[in-house]
Amino acid sequence: MPTTLTLKNIPDAVYEQLKATAALNRRSLNSEAIVCLETVLTPGKLAPRERLARARALRAGVQAGGFGADAIDTMKRQGRA
C-alpha cells in the first residue's frame, strides 16, 4: 500500500534541479521524486530490457572511433600531471 511522505527544508538548488528534471521528463514533482528514490534505493530492479535499452542509448551517443589508443594514453598522462 502506498505511503505518503512529506519533505521539508529541501535546499533551493535541489528543488530547482528536481523541478527542471521533472519538466524534462514530463513528470510531476511527486513522480520525479519517486523515480529518483527508486533509482537510488532499488538499482537492482532494472528490467533486462531497460538495461539493454540504456546501454544501447549510451553506445549510440558515443562517437565511433572518437579516441584512439594513443589519444587515451596521452589523456591519462595529462591527468596524472
C-alpha positions as CSV (number, residue, x, y, z in Angstrom):
1,M,0.0,0.0,0.0
2,P,1.5,3.4,-1.0
3,T,2.5,5.7,1.8
4,T,2.5,9.5,1.9
5,L,5.8,11.3,2.6
6,T,6.2,15.0,3.2
7,L,9.6,16.5,2.7
8,K,10.6,19.7,4.5
9,N,13.6,22.1,4.2
10,I,14.6,20.9,0.7
11,P,17.5,23.1,-0.4
12,D,16.5,25.5,-3.2
13,A,19.1,24.1,-5.6
14,V,17.9,20.6,-5.1
15,Y,14.3,21.7,-5.6
16,E,15.1,23.6,-8.8
17,Q,17.0,20.7,-10.2
18,L,14.1,18.3,-9.4
19,K,11.7,20.7,-10.9
20,A,13.7,21.0,-14.1
21,T,14.3,17.3,-14.4
22,A,10.5,16.6,-13.8
23,A,9.7,19.1,-16.6
24,L,12.3,17.5,-18.9
25,N,10.8,14.0,-18.3
26,R,7.2,15.4,-18.4
27,R,6.5,14.2,-14.9
28,S,5.1,15.9,-11.8
29,L,7.4,16.8,-9.0
30,N,6.0,13.9,-6.9
31,S,6.5,11.4,-9.7
32,E,10.1,12.6,-10.4
33,A,10.9,12.3,-6.7
34,I,9.6,8.8,-6.6
35,V,11.7,7.9,-9.7
36,C,14.8,9.4,-8.1
37,L,14.2,7.5,-4.9
38,E,13.6,4.2,-6.7
39,T,16.7,4.7,-8.8
40,V,18.9,5.2,-5.8
41,L,17.3,2.7,-3.4
42,T,16.4,-0.2,-5.7
43,P,19.0,-0.1,-8.5
44,G,19.0,-3.9,-8.9
45,K,15.3,-3.9,-10.0
46,L,16.1,-2.7,-13.5
47,A,14.4,-4.9,-16.1
48,P,16.9,-6.6,-18.6
49,R,15.2,-4.8,-21.5
50,E,15.5,-1.4,-19.8
51,R,19.2,-2.1,-19.0
52,L,19.8,-3.1,-22.6
53,A,17.9,0.0,-23.9
54,R,20.0,2.2,-21.7
55,A,23.2,0.6,-22.9
56,R,22.2,1.0,-26.5
57,A,21.4,4.6,-25.9
58,L,24.7,5.3,-24.3
59,R,26.5,3.5,-27.1
60,A,24.6,5.5,-29.7
61,G,25.7,8.7,-28.1
62,V,29.4,7.8,-28.3
63,Q,31.2,8.7,-31.5
64,A,32.7,5.7,-33.2
65,G,36.5,6.0,-33.3
66,G,36.4,9.1,-31.2
67,F,39.5,8.2,-29.3
68,G,42.4,6.0,-30.4
69,A,44.7,4.2,-28.0
70,D,47.4,6.9,-28.4
71,A,44.9,9.7,-27.5
72,I,43.7,7.8,-24.5
73,D,47.3,7.2,-23.2
74,T,48.0,10.9,-23.7
75,M,44.9,11.9,-21.7
76,K,45.9,9.5,-18.9
77,R,49.3,11.0,-18.7
78,Q,47.9,14.6,-18.6
79,G,45.5,13.6,-15.9
80,R,48.4,12.4,-13.7
81,A,50.5,15.5,-14.2
